[in-house]
């Protein structure tokens, strides 16, 4: 049935001391392999790195996908060898994260 009420209730709170995290950061400048296929010249390729809590790259993906399988493998191998300073959670503990970098050939 119908009801009535003030729509508010008692409660208290204080401002939190939320920490600040940090995104993963590459340890070196990210340089892709040379000699891309002609169809990639002038194209922006967004590389997503999945970085674990130790800073190792566990997986990469390219957007747009690279059709030339040989070059895609070469680029993937190169990107998997990069190392990162891992992301930090608000508590300062290293956490897994993703990092996106854009390459333009």
C-alpha positions as CSV (number, residue, x, y, z in Angstrom):
1,X,0.0,0.0,0.0
2,X,0.9,3.7,0.0
3,X,3.4,4.8,2.5
4,X,5.0,8.0,3.8
5,X,8.3,8.9,5.3
6,X,11.0,11.6,5.4
7,X,13.2,9.9,2.8
8,X,16.3,10.5,4.8
9,X,18.0,8.6,7.6
10,X,20.7,9.1,10.2
11,X,24.3,8.6,9.2
12,X,27.8,10.0,9.6
13,X,30.9,9.7,7.6
14,X,34.3,11.3,7.3
15,X,36.4,12.1,4.3
16,X,38.5,9.1,3.4
17,X,42.3,9.1,3.0
18,X,42.1,7.5,-0.4
19,X,45.5,6.7,-1.7
20,X,46.6,7.4,-5.2
21,X,47.6,4.7,-7.6
22,X,50.0,4.9,-10.5
23,X,49.5,3.5,-14.0
24,X,52.0,1.1,-15.5
25,X,55.0,2.9,-17.1
26,X,57.3,1.5,-19.8
27,X,60.9,1.2,-18.6
28,X,62.2,2.2,-22.1
29,X,61.0,4.0,-25.2
30,X,58.7,1.7,-27.2
31,X,60.1,1.3,-30.7
32,X,58.4,-1.0,-33.1
33,X,60.3,-3.1,-35.7
34,X,61.2,-1.5,-38.9
35,X,59.9,-2.3,-42.4
36,X,56.2,-2.5,-42.0
37,X,54.0,-3.7,-44.8
38,X,52.9,-1.0,-47.2
39,X,49.3,-1.1,-45.9
40,X,50.4,0.0,-42.5
41,X,52.2,3.2,-43.6
42,X,50.4,6.2,-42.1
43,X,48.2,4.0,-40.0
44,X,47.8,4.4,-36.2
45,X,48.1,1.1,-34.4
46,X,46.9,1.0,-30.8
47,X,48.9,-1.6,-28.9
48,X,47.3,-2.8,-25.7
49,X,49.8,-4.4,-23.2
50,X,48.6,-6.6,-20.4
51,X,51.2,-6.0,-17.7
52,X,51.4,-8.2,-14.6
53,X,52.3,-7.1,-11.1
54,X,56.0,-7.8,-11.7
55,X,56.1,-5.5,-14.8
56,X,56.2,-8.4,-17.4
57,X,54.0,-8.2,-20.5
58,X,51.8,-11.2,-20.6
59,X,49.8,-10.4,-23.8
60,X,49.5,-7.8,-26.5
61,X,46.7,-6.9,-28.9
62,X,46.6,-4.6,-31.9
63,X,43.8,-2.3,-33.1
64,X,43.3,-2.4,-35.9
65,X,44.3,-6.0,-36.3
66,X,47.4,-6.5,-38.5
67,X,46.6,-8.7,-41.5
68,X,50.2,-9.6,-42.5
69,X,50.7,-12.6,-40.2
70,X,54.5,-12.5,-40.5
71,X,54.8,-8.9,-39.5
72,X,52.1,-9.3,-36.8
73,X,54.2,-12.0,-35.2
74,X,57.4,-9.9,-35.5
75,X,55.6,-6.9,-33.9
76,X,54.0,-9.1,-31.2
77,X,57.4,-10.7,-30.3
78,X,59.0,-7.2,-30.0
79,X,56.2,-5.8,-27.8
80,X,56.2,-8.9,-25.5
81,X,59.8,-8.2,-24.7
82,X,59.2,-4.8,-23.2
83,X,59.3,-4.4,-19.4
84,X,57.2,-2.0,-17.3
85,X,57.2,-0.4,-13.9
86,X,54.0,-2.1,-12.7
87,X,50.9,-0.2,-11.9
88,X,50.3,0.6,-8.2
89,X,47.0,0.3,-6.5
90,X,45.8,3.1,-4.0
91,X,47.5,1.2,-1.2
92,X,50.9,1.3,-3.1
93,X,50.9,-2.4,-3.9
94,X,51.9,-3.5,-7.4
95,X,48.9,-4.7,-9.5
96,X,48.2,-6.1,-12.9
97,X,46.9,-3.5,-15.5
98,X,46.8,-2.6,-19.1
99,X,48.7,0.0,-20.9
100,X,47.9,1.4,-24.4
101,X,50.5,2.8,-26.7
102,X,50.0,4.2,-30.2
103,X,52.4,3.4,-33.0
104,X,52.3,5.3,-36.3
105,X,54.3,3.9,-39.2
